């Protein structure tokens, strides 16, 4: 059994609208894949479906993580088994501090009866915050409440660093960031790369790929992957545009 | 008797068990002058108390149920089926060893003797109608602090007792204060001498054990000039099919410069009608603070108040109400400004789960002739499900030009997106709900004493676990 996050012939609908139409993809542990696509291509839908968002119906196909059927699991089971989603628009959790939120999330992963060791926890939290250029005082702020766009994205990456998943899906983690914030976030993501984690980076722009260099690039248009290639594909796409990707698709792409 | 399977029983619902007890004193079911005389005889009341009770009965029978503004659910109380007085006939014990075995076991299961050893200056434990245990730490007693049950207070300290009893809450204040006046038994009597600051809290624990029972404790706390005291009460009852009535009256008197902090954490079972009148009288520069946490019960109606009688007196109500499926928490606060430069602060947070309903009723009164009075009122409601309900009825009358008032209210909901976000971090739906609720009350709970904030968070978790999925 391959250690990979695998999507096979996935079809997803919201109501009677088909959004993902036969998408296949495999992200092995240890690799970084990027999905690029124009607005409305279904990128965020793919991310949410992987995490188990209740609003979407999978009408066909499957998603597995290290061979296990993810679609049969509740969102929190998927998370505890090692799937992480960095949200494009993270929710606020009023009144719950980052420190308490992450502590609860880590505690939920422990076997019953075991408790988190507080000193170790805070040592790790402060270390990861330093990595992301975050002030310690941040730990006592409520999760995403009144955060700027950049603070929200950084907080997502902080959670990724603390929860140490097997696979992470980063949904438009670069959107809304200025160049300095982008560099910090990219530095954080790069430092987490390694043989233990597979990362799927979803983005609209090529810009972030100057800082986070993927092993593979996929182009997604209208609910399916139309091209796959190495890191240079991103540059080529930037130069020639999505129409080129659409036109050169291996098989015809449905147009609406 | 309930099963002794402790692992199941204690973890799920701490208060849900009861023991069969033989009561030597039992006033029977229903309420009449005969009931009053039975209670007065059993308690060896002085004549003025017997008369007070009879006046209470008369007023109770005359007053209609307040269903014109409050819940019609009050009509479900069958006053003829309630038992108004149940007691062993023994005086309260001073050591746990002397307390009868079954009753001691009850309080041990609720963790009371353990808490006393840990952090309390004194403890009183009431079982149905009477205190079964009351003890104050020696050092505190030597400072002249009195902490006994109301029956004992009346008997042994008649001068102080009579001077203040029934003065803050008159018999006719409302139908249920009148009922309490008629049949009251138990509750605490506390007197703190001038200048004495009681460092650790005094705690009373009220336990309903019997079925079809009404508990009517009456608490009177007097903090003499410049003194300070914190009093905490906890309440539980087992789950019965029939209704249980809890109708207490609590009167606080803070003399010049004194401070009283009164903390309630109640965890009633869902068959309890909890209809309580609580009010404090704050003299010059005195401070009265109510911290009121209402969890459980079928219907709670409770609006702790402060009459700000002296210049610069301060009153505060911090309250949290959690209305679960089928429950109605009708709570709030009253602040009656009656002197210049008085200030009051009300912060109320309510959570409605399932078909639960939380109602905030506030009354703030500042008459025209007063100067430099201030009130701040904040009430926030959190709705968990689309079937949950909240209502806010703030009545604020501020007259005159030199007074300031501020009022904020909010209603929020835990969104599906928020729960999904939390689940994506590995929390179950129930854990996510529970953490959201704790986040909602967090800034308020931080102002509570440590021991109580921990207890409260645990109770909220238990409630949320039982209500989700």
Interface residues (C-beta under 8 A of the other chain):
Chain A: X51 X52 X53 X54 X74 X75 X76 X78 X79 X80 X84 X85 X87 X90 X91 X92 X93 X94 X95 X96 X100 X101 X102 X104 X105 X108 X109 X142 X159 X163
Chain B: X412 X415 X416 X417 X418 X420 X421 X422 X423 X424 X425 X426 X427 X428 X429 X431 X432 X435 X436 X438 X439 X440 X441 X442 X443
